[in-house]
């Protein structure tokens, strides 16, 4: 049975109750909806919110290698539609930002995604609800395998916590990061996580800051001048 902090490779397809695919990590299914996905397998650590929390909770206690179907209500998934999230904005707001509003297009408004649902005269209706709000959804889940390799586990956590790859090595029950100066406080923030999940102490080695080329050239010239004077 899968437990919290277990690492698994997961395949999934998310559909509306009507059968419309909205998310997947299966290439063949993604191509049907024009979704460009990475071919790298999805590896997650259970209990670390790397997927929708309700799916995370559902998988704990299940058996690896099996297929599962999870049906969710709007309250359990992407929420119910809220009328107050549908805003009417003057057309001039878009013009000032050199944006041509097009019905059906999605734009970013102060970090929020909004979809143009209607354009009438000098007014533009923008819907800030999640596109899946108010819909029942169904997830098809396949637990491909349980991950046991410590390197793969560590790499999964690094990508999840830092959003990009960082060089590391595992040695003597330690995970050691060799990074540029300035990254140490960020990495050490996750020290308890690596210890709790992987049983590894975290150590950060900061690379020395390179001297500016100009400064080094100046110093080299000074040495040459002194050498000439001595000669």
Backbone bond lengths (Angstrom), bond angles and torsions (degrees), N, CA, C in turn:
res aa  C-N    CA-C-N  psi(-1)  N-CA   C-N-CA  omega(-1)  CA-C   N-CA-C  phi
1 X - - - 1.455 - - 1.539 110.29 -
2 X 1.312 115.96 137.24 1.466 120.33 179.90 1.530 110.77 -73.24
3 X 1.334 114.92 141.84 1.450 120.91 -179.36 1.527 110.21 -125.49
4 X 1.331 115.05 166.88 1.468 120.91 174.96 1.532 108.53 -56.66
5 X 1.327 115.81 139.94 1.467 124.86 -178.81 1.524 113.43 78.00
6 X 1.342 118.27 2.41 1.459 119.98 171.06 1.526 108.80 -74.65
7 X 1.323 116.58 147.63 1.464 122.32 177.55 1.530 108.05 -106.64
8 X 1.328 115.67 132.27 1.455 119.97 -179.63 1.529 110.83 -135.53
9 X 1.322 115.16 154.01 1.462 121.11 169.96 1.527 106.55 -95.87
10 X 1.322 116.40 125.75 1.461 121.34 -171.38 1.520 112.08 -124.19
11 X 1.321 115.99 137.51 1.465 122.74 169.08 1.529 107.88 -112.33
12 X 1.335 116.60 140.24 1.460 118.28 -178.70 1.523 111.21 -148.54
13 X 1.316 114.45 153.08 1.462 122.40 171.18 1.521 106.56 -134.42
14 X 1.335 116.61 124.71 1.457 121.41 176.87 1.516 110.10 -105.17
15 X 1.328 116.72 126.96 1.470 121.77 -179.95 1.521 110.49 -130.65
16 X 1.320 115.35 154.33 1.457 118.97 169.14 1.526 107.54 -74.39
17 X 1.304 116.15 167.14 1.470 119.73 179.72 1.526 111.00 -60.59
18 X 1.335 116.35 -24.71 1.465 121.17 179.43 1.531 112.20 -81.42
19 X 1.335 117.62 -5.57 1.460 120.71 176.25 1.516 115.10 99.69
20 X 1.332 118.31 6.25 1.459 121.43 179.92 1.535 110.17 -82.79
21 X 1.335 116.93 121.94 1.463 121.21 178.98 1.535 109.52 -73.00
22 X 1.328 116.36 130.69 1.462 119.77 176.87 1.532 112.26 -119.10
23 X 1.334 117.85 -17.40 1.459 119.92 177.93 1.527 109.75 -160.68
24 X 1.323 116.46 145.11 1.461 122.13 178.94 1.521 109.81 -168.39
25 X 1.319 116.42 159.50 1.457 119.63 171.76 1.527 110.28 -117.25
26 X 1.341 115.96 16.87 1.459 121.94 174.55 1.525 108.44 -96.18
27 X 1.317 116.66 120.86 1.458 121.17 -173.61 1.525 112.20 -57.49
28 X 1.321 116.88 -44.11 1.465 120.39 -177.33 1.527 111.75 -62.43
29 X 1.339 116.27 -40.71 1.461 119.96 178.96 1.529 111.18 -73.13
30 X 1.333 116.35 -35.74 1.467 120.80 -179.52 1.518 111.35 -64.41
31 X 1.329 116.67 -36.93 1.467 120.70 -179.88 1.519 112.07 -62.74
32 X 1.320 117.17 -27.23 1.471 121.28 -179.33 1.520 111.77 -65.92
33 X 1.331 116.12 -27.68 1.467 119.47 -177.89 1.526 111.40 -113.39
34 X 1.339 116.05 12.45 1.461 120.20 177.60 1.507 113.52 68.99
35 X 1.335 117.35 29.33 1.451 121.93 -179.28 1.520 109.79 -94.21
36 X 1.317 117.20 124.58 1.457 122.75 179.87 1.526 108.28 -91.33
37 X 1.323 117.14 112.83 1.455 120.18 -176.53 1.521 110.57 -120.43
38 X 1.326 115.35 158.26 1.461 121.11 175.31 1.529 108.05 -77.90
39 X 1.304 115.14 145.79 1.468 119.59 -177.89 1.524 112.17 -83.29
40 X 1.332 117.42 -8.76 1.459 120.02 -179.68 1.527 109.74 -65.36
41 X 1.352 118.56 135.27 1.477 121.43 179.48 1.527 111.36 -59.29
42 X 1.328 116.15 148.45 1.458 120.78 177.66 1.525 108.82 -86.14
43 X 1.330 115.87 114.39 1.456 121.69 176.74 1.523 107.61 -113.49
44 X 1.325 117.10 129.40 1.459 121.32 -178.67 1.523 110.08 -130.38
45 X 1.320 114.26 157.56 1.457 121.40 172.30 1.522 107.00 -105.14
46 X 1.314 117.22 119.42 1.458 121.05 -177.27 1.531 110.91 -65.02
47 X 1.325 114.90 135.72 1.457 120.51 179.41 1.511 114.52 91.13
48 X 1.351 117.54 1.37 1.463 121.34 -178.08 1.529 113.01 -109.45
49 X 1.338 117.00 16.05 1.471 122.82 176.50 1.525 113.04 55.67
50 X 1.322 116.99 39.15 1.457 120.85 177.30 1.524 111.33 -84.97
51 X 1.325 116.69 -8.14 1.456 123.61 174.33 1.526 107.95 -137.87
52 X 1.334 116.90 -179.46 1.462 121.07 177.80 1.532 108.87 -52.35
53 X 1.341 118.35 125.80 1.473 121.10 -174.64 1.529 114.70 -50.29
54 X 1.331 117.46 -37.93 1.466 119.40 -178.00 1.530 111.01 -68.12
55 X 1.339 117.44 -31.89 1.465 120.59 175.80 1.526 109.38 -71.65
56 X 1.325 115.59 -41.50 1.466 121.81 178.12 1.532 109.75 -54.05
57 X 1.332 116.37 -50.39 1.460 121.29 -178.83 1.527 111.51 -65.36
58 X 1.324 116.47 -38.32 1.468 121.93 -178.58 1.534 111.60 -61.66
59 X 1.323 117.09 -38.87 1.460 121.02 -174.84 1.530 113.22 -74.09
60 X 1.324 117.08 -25.75 1.469 119.75 178.62 1.528 108.68 -67.15
61 X 1.311 115.74 125.34 1.459 120.85 -178.11 1.518 113.63 99.28
62 X 1.347 116.75 -8.52 1.466 120.50 179.21 1.534 110.07 -86.63
63 X 1.322 115.46 169.13 1.461 121.43 179.96 1.523 110.23 -98.34
64 X 1.331 116.33 138.08 1.454 120.49 177.97 1.511 111.88 -67.94
65 X 1.345 115.92 152.12 1.461 120.56 178.20 1.512 114.63 86.61
66 X 1.324 117.64 -3.41 1.472 120.90 -177.42 1.523 112.02 -102.31
67 X 1.347 114.99 162.93 1.470 122.52 174.75 1.531 108.29 -102.20
68 X 1.332 115.32 141.52 1.461 119.85 179.48 1.528 109.54 -136.69
69 X 1.321 115.48 153.86 1.465 122.30 174.64 1.516 108.09 -122.17
70 X 1.319 115.89 130.24 1.458 121.40 -178.95 1.524 109.70 -124.65
71 X 1.329 116.59 115.47 1.471 122.20 178.43 1.523 109.08 -98.59
72 X 1.331 115.98 132.25 1.458 120.60 -175.05 1.525 111.28 -127.82
73 X 1.303 116.00 142.13 1.460 122.14 173.67 1.531 108.13 -83.32
74 X 1.331 118.08 166.94 1.471 119.60 176.90 1.527 112.72 -56.86
75 X 1.332 116.29 -38.10 1.466 119.86 -179.64 1.526 111.59 -64.27
76 X 1.336 117.25 -27.79 1.461 121.36 -178.41 1.531 112.97 -89.08
77 X 1.331 116.24 -15.42 1.465 119.02 -173.46 1.526 112.70 -119.56
78 X 1.334 116.76 -89.51 1.463 119.59 -171.11 1.531 113.41 -108.98
79 X 1.315 116.64 12.79 1.456 120.99 174.61 1.526 114.31 84.14
80 X 1.313 115.37 168.30 1.467 121.80 177.84 1.527 108.60 -89.68
81 X 1.303 115.83 157.60 1.467 119.33 178.11 1.523 110.01 -70.97
82 X 1.332 115.65 140.03 1.458 121.30 179.90 1.530 109.37 -119.85
83 X 1.307 115.68 123.28 1.467 120.59 -177.22 1.522 111.59 -62.35
84 X 1.345 115.89 -31.69 1.469 118.96 -177.72 1.517 112.52 -69.96
85 X 1.334 117.03 -12.31 1.466 120.06 177.78 1.537 112.25 -89.89
86 X 1.309 116.31 2.29 1.465 120.71 174.16 1.533 107.21 -100.27
87 X 1.318 116.38 111.42 1.459 121.69 -173.24 1.537 111.21 -110.99
88 X 1.331 115.53 145.63 1.467 121.48 173.18 1.524 107.61 -105.90
89 X 1.335 114.96 120.94 1.464 120.64 -175.49 1.525 110.04 -120.08
90 X 1.330 117.41 144.89 1.468 120.00 177.31 1.524 110.93 -67.55
91 X 1.311 116.07 143.94 1.463 122.35 -179.80 1.533 111.01 -58.93
92 X 1.327 116.52 -29.33 1.467 121.33 -177.62 1.524 112.62 -62.47
93 X 1.338 117.45 -28.21 1.463 121.31 178.80 1.524 110.29 -60.02
94 X 1.319 116.01 -39.91 1.459 121.19 -179.46 1.530 110.89 -73.88
95 X 1.321 115.31 -39.81 1.461 120.48 -178.61 1.528 110.62 -61.80
96 X 1.342 117.20 -40.69 1.462 121.74 -179.92 1.528 111.63 -62.21
97 X 1.326 115.97 -28.10 1.468 120.45 -179.08 1.531 112.09 -100.38
98 X 1.336 115.44 13.80 1.469 121.50 179.47 1.527 112.29 56.11
99 X 1.332 115.54 41.11 1.467 121.76 178.49 1.515 109.29 -115.24
100 X 1.321 116.00 131.23 1.456 120.93 174.94 1.529 107.97 -98.07
101 X 1.335 117.70 105.33 1.468 119.55 -178.45 1.533 111.39 -66.60
102 X 1.319 115.48 131.34 1.461 121.71 179.52 1.526 108.69 -125.50
103 X 1.294 117.11 127.87 1.461 121.14 -178.77 1.534 110.60 -58.89
104 X 1.332 114.27 131.53 1.461 120.28 179.96 1.520 113.74 95.10
105 X 1.354 117.07 -14.94 1.463 120.82 -179.72 1.529 110.55 -84.39
106 X 1.329 115.63 152.40 1.466 121.88 179.18 1.530 109.28 -110.51
107 X 1.326 116.04 135.60 1.454 121.72 -179.57 1.533 109.29 -129.61
108 X 1.338 115.40 163.91 1.462 121.00 176.50 1.518 108.92 -99.87
109 X 1.335 116.22 124.33 1.458 122.07 178.71 1.528 108.20 -120.07
110 X 1.337 116.94 102.57 1.465 120.68 179.70 1.525 111.16 50.46
111 X 1.313 116.63 53.30 1.476 126.66 178.07 1.525 113.87 74.65
112 X 1.338 118.60 -2.87 1.465 120.55 178.56 1.531 110.02 -104.57
113 X 1.338 116.22 139.21 1.460 120.84 176.95 1.518 110.02 -85.59
114 X 1.324 115.67 131.09 1.456 120.37 178.49 1.517 110.94 -133.83
115 X 1.307 116.31 138.33 1.466 121.21 -179.06 1.526 110.00 -105.51
116 X 1.338 116.16 130.76 1.462 120.76 178.53 1.535 108.23 -72.63
117 X 1.322 116.24 111.19 1.466 119.92 -177.89 1.528 112.91 -97.45
118 X 1.338 117.21 -21.61 1.469 119.52 179.47 1.524 110.28 -162.57
119 X 1.337 115.75 147.96 1.460 122.25 175.16 1.521 107.59 -131.28
120 X 1.311 115.08 120.89 1.462 118.74 -177.70 1.522 109.31 -140.38
121 X 1.351 115.33 114.62 1.461 119.65 179.98 1.511 110.61 60.02
122 X 1.300 116.16 -123.88 1.458 121.02 -179.02 1.515 112.96 -96.72
123 X 1.353 116.86 15.88 1.466 119.08 -177.08 1.526 110.53 -122.54
124 X 1.333 114.49 145.11 1.473 121.50 179.14 1.525 108.71 -125.37
125 X 1.319 115.99 126.26 1.469 120.69 178.82 1.524 108.97 -93.89
126 X 1.348 115.23 122.78 1.467 121.23 -177.82 1.526 109.52 -117.29
127 X 1.331 115.58 126.80 1.464 121.24 -179.18 1.527 109.07 -101.52
128 X 1.342 116.28 114.99 1.466 121.53 -179.19 1.535 112.35 -96.08
129 X 1.307 117.62 5.33 1.463 120.32 175.19 1.526 109.68 -68.61
130 X 1.317 116.36 149.83 1.461 120.13 171.48 1.530 107.78 -58.86
131 X 1.328 119.03 136.45 1.470 120.92 -179.33 1.529 113.55 -54.64
132 X 1.331 117.01 -23.42 1.469 120.65 -179.53 1.527 112.50 -100.48
133 X 1.322 116.88 4.05 1.460 120.10 179.14 1.533 110.29 -60.31
134 X 1.316 115.58 136.38 1.464 120.64 178.18 1.521 114.72 84.26
135 X 1.338 116.84 1.10 1.470 119.66 -176.69 1.530 111.55 -109.71
136 X 1.332 115.17 142.03 1.456 120.52 170.64 1.526 107.36 -78.41
137 X 1.327 116.82 136.64 1.459 120.33 -177.95 1.530 110.16 -127.10
138 X 1.322 114.95 156.58 1.460 121.42 -179.20 1.529 108.71 -130.64
139 X 1.313 116.60 129.21 1.458 121.89 176.88 1.528 110.43 -109.36
140 X 1.323 115.49 129.95 1.463 121.47 170.21 1.521 106.47 -98.58
141 X 1.323 116.47 122.63 1.455 121.56 -173.09 1.526 110.56 -122.82
142 X 1.305 116.01 135.22 1.458 121.08 175.31 1.530 109.26 -129.72
143 X 1.327 115.63 118.24 1.452 120.68 177.11 1.521 107.22 -85.35
144 X 1.320 116.33 101.67 1.462 120.88 -174.81 1.525 111.58 -66.63
145 X 1.323 115.81 -49.38 1.465 119.09 -179.28 1.525 109.80 -167.55
146 X 1.304 114.35 163.20 1.453 121.54 174.60 1.524 107.92 -93.39
147 X 1.339 116.66 133.08 1.457 121.71 -178.39 1.527 109.68 -89.08
148 X 1.326 116.00 128.84 1.468 120.68 179.87 1.527 112.82 -116.55
149 X 1.319 117.79 -17.94 1.459 121.34 -178.01 1.525 110.56 -68.99
150 X 1.321 116.98 123.99 1.459 122.02 -175.54 1.525 112.01 -65.78
151 X 1.325 117.84 -33.24 1.461 120.99 178.11 1.527 110.99 -65.08
152 X 1.322 116.53 -43.42 1.471 121.23 179.13 1.522 110.65 -66.10
153 X 1.310 116.79 -38.62 1.464 120.48 177.75 1.531 110.53 -62.63
154 X 1.334 115.44 -47.77 1.464 120.35 -178.69 1.528 110.47 -61.65
155 X 1.325 116.93 -42.26 1.460 121.31 -179.90 1.529 110.68 -62.51
156 X 1.331 116.24 -37.90 1.469 120.78 178.33 1.519 111.20 -62.81
157 X 1.331 116.98 -43.87 1.462 120.41 179.66 1.519 111.25 -67.55
158 X 1.316 117.49 -40.33 1.469 121.25 179.55 1.525 110.51 -59.02
159 X 1.328 117.10 -47.59 1.463 120.81 -179.83 1.527 111.61 -66.03
160 X 1.333 116.46 -36.45 1.461 120.17 -179.10 1.524 111.88 -70.36
161 X 1.318 117.26 -40.98 1.463 121.19 -175.81 1.524 113.52 -82.98
162 X 1.337 116.95 -38.50 1.465 120.03 -172.61 1.526 113.58 -107.23
163 X 1.349 117.72 -10.83 1.467 123.16 176.56 1.521 113.92 70.30
164 X 1.306 118.20 4.35 1.466 121.24 174.33 1.530 107.60 -155.30
165 X 1.326 116.07 162.62 1.453 120.71 -177.10 1.526 111.20 -75.50
166 X 1.312 115.49 138.66 1.456 121.86 175.21 1.531 107.87 -127.11
167 X 1.350 117.36 138.83 1.461 119.04 179.28 1.530 111.09 -68.18
168 X 1.326 116.41 137.77 1.460 120.77 177.81 1.528 109.22 -152.65
169 X 1.321 115.10 162.58 1.454 120.76 171.62 1.524 108.68 -138.33
170 X 1.318 115.72 150.71 1.461 121.06 179.30 1.524 107.78 -110.70
171 X 1.339 114.88 121.67 1.458 119.58 -175.63 1.529 109.32 -152.79
172 X 1.322 115.83 131.33 1.472 121.93 176.38 1.531 111.82 52.20
173 X 1.329 115.76 51.39 1.469 121.69 177.55 1.530 112.69 61.15
174 X 1.337 115.58 26.43 1.467 120.60 177.37 1.520 109.37 -127.93
175 X 1.337 115.58 148.12 1.455 120.43 167.57 1.526 106.13 -108.90
176 X 1.310 115.52 119.63 1.461 121.53 -171.39 1.528 110.16 -112.23
177 X 1.328 115.94 122.98 1.462 122.23 178.62 1.525 108.90 -103.29
178 X 1.311 116.11 133.14 1.461 122.04 175.49 1.526 106.85 -113.99
179 X 1.325 116.58 100.87 1.469 120.51 -170.32 1.521 111.48 -130.64
180 X 1.320 114.52 168.49 1.457 120.75 176.40 1.518 110.76 -68.94
181 X 1.309 115.70 154.51 1.459 121.19 179.01 1.525 110.08 -58.10
182 X 1.321 115.28 139.29 1.465 120.09 179.52 1.511 113.45 106.72
183 X 1.336 117.20 -21.95 1.458 120.44 -178.85 1.534 112.82 -85.68
184 X 1.315 116.18 -15.67 1.470 120.35 -172.85 1.531 113.82 -55.97
185 X 1.344 120.03 -49.10 1.467 119.53 -178.73 1.534 112.63 -59.80
186 X 1.331 116.98 -39.49 1.459 121.10 179.85 1.524 110.74 -62.77
187 X 1.324 116.58 -48.10 1.460 120.78 -177.40 1.528 111.30 -66.83
188 X 1.334 116.84 -42.20 1.456 119.74 -177.96 1.524 112.65 -67.41
189 X 1.330 117.31 -18.58 1.465 120.92 175.78 1.527 110.91 -59.37
190 X 1.346 116.44 -30.05 1.463 120.94 -177.39 1.532 112.56 -97.37
191 X 1.306 117.01 12.83 1.462 121.27 -179.86 1.531 112.80 -54.58
192 X 1.352 119.68 -46.13 1.474 120.07 179.26 1.535 112.70 -61.89
193 X 1.344 116.73 -32.51 1.466 120.77 -179.04 1.522 111.16 -65.70
194 X 1.325 116.45 -48.15 1.462 119.76 -178.67 1.530 111.15 -64.23
195 X 1.329 116.97 -33.57 1.456 120.71 178.64 1.525 110.74 -72.18
196 X 1.324 116.90 -44.31 1.460 121.30 -177.33 1.527 112.06 -69.13
197 X 1.339 117.02 -43.33 1.462 120.89 -173.87 1.528 112.59 -85.23
198 X 1.329 116.50 -42.59 1.464 120.03 -175.03 1.525 114.01 -106.94
199 X 1.333 116.44 -11.61 1.456 119.53 -177.13 1.515 112.44 70.69
200 X 1.334 116.63 27.39 1.462 121.64 -177.46 1.525 110.62 -115.49
201 X 1.328 115.77 132.06 1.460 120.37 171.27 1.524 108.33 -72.74
202 X 1.311 115.95 144.34 1.463 120.44 -177.53 1.522 109.99 -103.89
203 X 1.317 114.83 132.88 1.465 121.30 177.44 1.526 109.08 -132.03
204 X 1.321 116.08 136.74 1.467 121.05 -179.43 1.522 109.48 -118.87
205 X 1.325 115.70 124.19 1.460 122.02 174.98 1.524 107.53 -109.34
206 X 1.314 116.38 119.83 1.463 120.83 -178.97 1.518 110.52 -89.97
207 X 1.312 115.47 131.87 1.464 120.26 177.10 1.528 109.07 -70.83
208 X 1.322 117.70 142.77 1.472 119.64 177.36 1.524 110.28 -66.05
209 X 1.312 115.14 144.94 1.462 120.23 179.16 1.520 109.53 -73.13
210 X 1.323 116.33 127.40 1.464 120.66 179.47 1.530 110.34 -66.39
211 X 1.317 116.02 140.22 1.452 119.94 176.43 1.519 109.90 -73.24
212 X 1.329 117.33 138.70 1.464 119.52 177.50 1.518 111.40 -55.99
213 X 1.303 117.25 140.80 1.464 121.93 -178.13 1.523 110.98 -58.13
214 X 1.348 116.81 -41.33 1.448 120.48 -177.31 1.519 111.15 -60.60
215 X 1.339 115.94 -43.72 1.458 121.18 -178.49 1.527 110.35 -62.72
216 X 1.339 114.90 -42.89 1.453 119.58 -178.28 1.525 111.31 -64.85
217 X 1.346 116.34 -39.73 1.460 121.29 178.71 1.522 110.12 -62.25
218 X 1.348 115.92 -42.48 1.454 120.31 179.37 1.521 110.93 -60.83
219 X 1.345 116.33 -42.76 1.457 120.31 -179.25 1.526 111.17 -65.91
220 X 1.335 115.34 -39.34 1.467 119.36 178.50 1.522 110.85 -63.24
221 X 1.361 116.39 -39.48 1.459 120.49 179.15 1.519 111.01 -66.46
222 X 1.352 115.83 -38.19 1.462 119.95 178.60 1.526 110.35 -62.29
223 X 1.344 116.66 -41.52 1.459 121.21 179.52 1.533 110.70 -63.01
224 X 1.342 115.87 -40.23 1.465 120.33 179.82 1.531 110.67 -64.99
225 X 1.369 117.07 -41.74 1.462 121.02 179.23 1.521 111.50 -61.45
226 X 1.363 115.01 -42.76 1.462 119.75 -179.63 1.533 110.24 -64.98
227 X 1.347 115.23 -39.00 1.456 119.59 -179.61 1.525 110.55 -64.00
228 X 1.349 116.00 -39.91 1.465 120.90 179.92 1.538 110.46 -65.40
229 X 1.351 116.40 -40.74 1.454 119.95 -178.80 1.530 110.80 -65.80
230 X 1.321 115.03 -39.23 1.474 119.29 178.78 1.525 109.77 -65.06
231 X 1.338 115.93 -38.98 1.472 120.52 -179.60 1.520 109.00 -67.31
